């Protein structure tokens, strides 16, 4: 579901329009740009919620927020890649899966 800036602000009574626009300007939140301005999806809303929790509940300062967001983005990206790899492995013949399992379980440097 896509939300306007006004609709997002209605969900977050602790976020001001100025703050939200600053977060967008800083790249913390990256909404799609529609004809009527920014359009926020579920991922954007979850990220706004995360920024609120970091700043309010965990007292994370503004300099640390983009670092945390970047690390989380990397983590989620790696999880997506791992899921893709796991799916590809499941589609392989049993013999290939067993060979890969052996290779992964053997100590590094002892693989041929």
Backbone as CSV, one residue per row, in Angstrom:
resi,resn,N_x,N_y,N_z,CA_x,CA_y,CA_z,C_x,C_y,C_z
1,UNK,0.843,-1.175,0.000,0.000,0.000,0.000,0.895,1.247,0.000
2,UNK,0.543,2.203,-0.793,1.294,3.454,-0.878,0.607,4.522,-0.027
3,UNK,1.414,5.265,0.712,0.893,6.323,1.573,1.505,7.662,1.196
4,UNK,0.733,8.714,1.379,1.250,10.068,1.178,2.014,10.490,2.431
5,UNK,2.707,11.584,2.314,3.425,12.126,3.465,2.460,12.384,4.628
6,UNK,1.319,12.954,4.321,0.328,13.256,5.361,-0.134,11.983,6.063
7,UNK,-0.404,10.934,5.287,-0.857,9.672,5.868,0.214,9.046,6.761
8,UNK,1.456,9.153,6.346,2.558,8.631,7.162,2.643,9.397,8.471
9,UNK,2.559,10.714,8.387,2.650,11.535,9.596,1.502,11.253,10.558
10,UNK,0.353,10.869,10.036,-0.779,10.505,10.901,-0.481,9.231,11.688
11,UNK,0.331,8.359,11.126,0.696,7.111,11.813,1.747,7.322,12.892
12,UNK,2.542,8.367,12.737,3.655,8.612,13.651,3.494,9.984,14.285
13,UNK,2.822,10.016,15.415,2.571,11.308,16.052,3.831,11.954,16.615
14,UNK,4.925,11.200,16.713,6.164,11.778,17.237,7.080,12.297,16.131
15,UNK,6.711,12.071,14.877,7.532,12.520,13.748,6.904,13.772,13.150
16,UNK,7.717,14.814,13.028,7.230,16.046,12.407,7.468,15.989,10.899
17,UNK,6.767,16.836,10.177,6.963,16.931,8.727,8.419,17.299,8.420
18,UNK,8.966,18.219,9.200,10.351,18.648,9.001,11.312,17.472,9.200
19,UNK,11.085,16.676,10.259,11.950,15.518,10.507,11.860,14.518,9.360
20,UNK,10.640,14.193,8.954,10.456,13.215,7.883,11.147,13.680,6.607
21,UNK,10.982,14.933,6.283,11.628,15.456,5.071,13.150,15.432,5.195
22,UNK,13.660,15.677,6.395,15.108,15.618,6.607,15.607,14.179,6.454
23,UNK,14.851,13.227,6.976,15.243,11.818,6.847,15.253,11.399,5.380
24,UNK,14.282,11.876,4.617,14.246,11.586,3.180,15.437,12.260,2.499
25,UNK,15.680,13.517,2.826,16.804,14.259,2.240,18.142,13.573,2.555
26,UNK,18.251,13.025,3.766,19.491,12.361,4.185,19.630,10.954,3.617
27,UNK,18.561,10.439,2.999,18.612,9.102,2.429,18.279,7.992,3.411
28,UNK,17.843,8.347,4.615,17.460,7.323,5.585,16.192,6.614,5.129
29,UNK,15.293,7.370,4.529,14.043,6.861,3.986,14.051,7.218,2.498
30,UNK,13.699,6.261,1.637,13.766,6.508,0.194,12.415,6.166,-0.448
31,UNK,11.448,7.066,-0.303,10.139,6.805,-0.904,10.183,6.992,-2.419
32,UNK,9.233,6.364,-3.093,9.074,6.604,-4.530,8.526,8.012,-4.709
33,UNK,8.833,8.618,-5.840,8.315,9.959,-6.115,7.123,9.847,-7.049
34,UNK,5.963,10.236,-6.545,4.751,10.215,-7.343,4.422,11.598,-7.867
35,UNK,3.315,11.691,-8.560,2.881,12.977,-9.114,2.588,13.997,-8.019
36,UNK,2.157,13.512,-6.882,1.780,14.402,-5.780,2.805,14.424,-4.659
37,UNK,4.025,14.055,-4.966,5.069,14.048,-3.948,5.488,12.636,-3.588
38,UNK,6.183,12.496,-2.461,6.685,11.177,-2.077,5.553,10.194,-1.800
39,UNK,5.818,8.941,-2.135,4.859,7.859,-1.936,5.558,6.774,-1.117
40,UNK,5.073,6.544,0.091,5.727,5.647,1.037,5.078,4.264,1.011
41,UNK,5.910,3.221,0.890,5.379,1.857,0.924,5.620,1.247,2.306
42,UNK,5.292,-0.041,2.441,5.423,-0.713,3.734,6.861,-0.727,4.239
43,UNK,7.815,-0.874,3.332,9.225,-0.878,3.725,9.616,0.491,4.272
44,UNK,9.164,1.550,3.618,9.452,2.902,4.102,8.868,3.115,5.495
45,UNK,7.637,2.665,5.690,6.979,2.837,6.992,7.728,2.054,8.072
46,UNK,8.160,0.842,7.749,8.930,0.048,8.709,10.248,0.735,9.039
47,UNK,10.853,1.341,8.040,12.125,2.039,8.258,11.918,3.290,9.110
48,UNK,10.827,3.999,8.897,10.508,5.162,9.734,10.325,4.703,11.178
49,UNK,9.612,3.602,11.354,9.409,3.048,12.698,10.759,2.714,13.335
50,UNK,11.654,2.116,12.563,12.984,1.769,13.066,13.760,3.019,13.470
51,UNK,13.734,4.038,12.631,14.438,5.282,12.958,13.881,5.874,14.251
52,UNK,12.574,5.846,14.402,11.952,6.351,15.639,12.442,5.566,16.850
53,UNK,12.486,4.243,16.723,12.941,3.409,17.835,14.410,3.657,18.149
54,UNK,15.219,3.779,17.118,16.642,4.039,17.339,16.848,5.355,18.079
55,UNK,16.181,6.389,17.615,16.383,7.722,18.185,15.723,7.872,19.549
56,UNK,14.498,7.407,19.675,13.747,7.632,20.908,14.044,6.566,21.961
57,UNK,13.877,5.308,21.601,13.985,4.232,22.585,15.423,3.867,22.926
58,UNK,16.312,3.996,21.949,17.696,3.584,22.165,18.657,4.760,22.272
59,UNK,18.148,5.960,22.148,18.960,7.181,22.250,20.152,7.195,21.294
60,UNK,19.957,6.667,20.098,21.006,6.685,19.078,21.042,8.085,18.474
61,UNK,22.241,8.655,18.367,22.330,10.012,17.811,22.265,9.985,16.286
62,UNK,22.026,11.143,15.711,21.822,11.248,14.263,23.039,10.823,13.449
63,UNK,24.234,10.928,14.012,25.427,10.501,13.281,25.502,8.981,13.157
64,UNK,24.944,8.270,14.136,25.019,6.807,14.135,23.884,6.159,13.344
65,UNK,22.769,6.858,13.183,21.610,6.263,12.504,21.956,5.767,11.100
66,UNK,22.599,6.560,10.237,22.879,6.044,8.888,23.832,4.852,8.890
67,UNK,24.713,4.787,9.868,25.626,3.643,9.969,24.830,2.386,10.295
68,UNK,23.932,2.494,11.260,23.098,1.354,11.642,22.212,0.932,10.474
69,UNK,21.610,1.899,9.799,20.747,1.578,8.657,21.534,0.877,7.553
70,UNK,22.750,1.350,7.288,23.580,0.730,6.247,23.942,-0.708,6.620
71,UNK,24.277,-0.928,7.893,24.601,-2.284,8.338,23.385,-3.208,8.233
72,UNK,22.229,-2.707,8.614,21.007,-3.508,8.492,20.677,-3.797,7.030
73,UNK,20.880,-2.811,6.157,20.652,-3.030,4.723,21.559,-4.142,4.199
74,UNK,22.832,-4.127,4.635,23.764,-5.174,4.219,23.309,-6.537,4.732
75,UNK,22.889,-6.579,5.988,22.423,-7.828,6.582,21.222,-8.386,5.828
76,UNK,20.243,-7.541,5.553,19.055,-7.993,4.824,19.407,-8.417,3.402
77,UNK,20.349,-7.710,2.776,20.789,-8.091,1.437,21.453,-9.462,1.433
78,UNK,22.292,-9.713,2.424,22.947,-11.016,2.526,21.939,-12.128,2.803
79,UNK,20.935,-11.834,3.612,19.896,-12.832,3.884,19.126,-13.176,2.606
80,UNK,18.841,-12.162,1.769,18.163,-12.418,0.487,19.026,-13.309,-0.402
81,UNK,20.324,-12.983,-0.465,21.228,-13.779,-1.291,21.322,-15.212,-0.779
82,UNK,21.364,-15.375,0.529,21.442,-16.709,1.113,20.182,-17.516,0.812
83,UNK,19.015,-16.862,0.883,17.759,-17.540,0.535,17.767,-17.977,-0.933
84,UNK,18.268,-17.108,-1.807,18.351,-17.438,-3.231,19.276,-18.629,-3.448
85,UNK,20.418,-18.607,-2.772,21.372,-19.709,-2.881,20.770,-21.011,-2.350
86,UNK,20.089,-20.937,-1.215,19.468,-22.135,-0.636,18.413,-22.710,-1.578
87,UNK,17.633,-21.849,-2.191,16.613,-22.301,-3.143,17.269,-22.978,-4.343
88,UNK,18.338,-22.376,-4.851,19.048,-22.961,-5.996,19.637,-24.320,-5.629
89,UNK,20.153,-24.440,-4.422,20.728,-25.716,-3.994,19.666,-26.801,-3.876
90,UNK,18.502,-26.430,-3.387,17.418,-27.406,-3.248,16.946,-27.934,-4.595
91,UNK,17.170,-27.180,-5.646,16.755,-27.589,-6.987,17.784,-28.494,-7.668
92,UNK,18.938,-28.685,-7.038,19.994,-29.515,-7.617,19.726,-30.990,-7.326
93,UNK,20.304,-31.860,-8.159,20.176,-33.302,-7.899,20.788,-33.657,-6.539
94,UNK,20.320,-34.750,-5.968,20.778,-35.173,-4.641,22.294,-35.340,-4.598
95,UNK,22.867,-35.889,-5.654,24.317,-36.103,-5.687,25.072,-34.774,-5.551
96,UNK,24.622,-33.764,-6.247,25.262,-32.444,-6.184,25.115,-31.862,-4.779
97,UNK,23.942,-32.018,-4.189,23.726,-31.493,-2.831,24.636,-32.195,-1.826
98,UNK,24.795,-33.500,-1.974,25.655,-34.251,-1.053,27.119,-33.834,-1.202
99,UNK,27.567,-33.642,-2.445,28.946,-33.197,-2.670,29.174,-31.822,-2.058
100,UNK,28.222,-30.954,-2.234,28.346,-29.612,-1.669,28.339,-29.670,-0.146
101,UNK,27.497,-30.513,0.409,27.439,-30.661,1.866,28.789,-31.120,2.399
102,UNK,29.396,-32.105,1.741,30.711,-32.586,2.168,31.754,-31.476,2.078
103,UNK,31.717,-30.733,0.998,32.686,-29.648,0.813,32.524,-28.582,1.890
104,UNK,31.295,-28.277,2.243,31.054,-27.249,3.257,31.432,-27.718,4.655
105,UNK,31.314,-29.003,4.919,31.615,-29.526,6.249,33.094,-29.831,6.452
106,UNK,33.857,-29.977,5.363,35.277,-30.285,5.521,36.034,-29.023,5.906
107,UNK,37.102,-29.180,6.695,37.882,-28.007,7.115,38.476,-27.270,5.915
108,UNK,38.616,-25.984,6.054,39.194,-25.157,4.988,40.631,-25.602,4.744
109,UNK,41.011,-25.705,3.498,42.366,-26.096,3.136,42.487,-27.578,2.847
110,UNK,41.488,-28.373,3.236,41.525,-29.809,2.981,40.613,-30.197,1.834
111,UNK,40.061,-29.207,1.146,39.168,-29.491,0.031,39.990,-29.702,-1.232
112,UNK,39.565,-30.627,-2.066,40.291,-30.902,-3.322,39.510,-30.399,-4.480
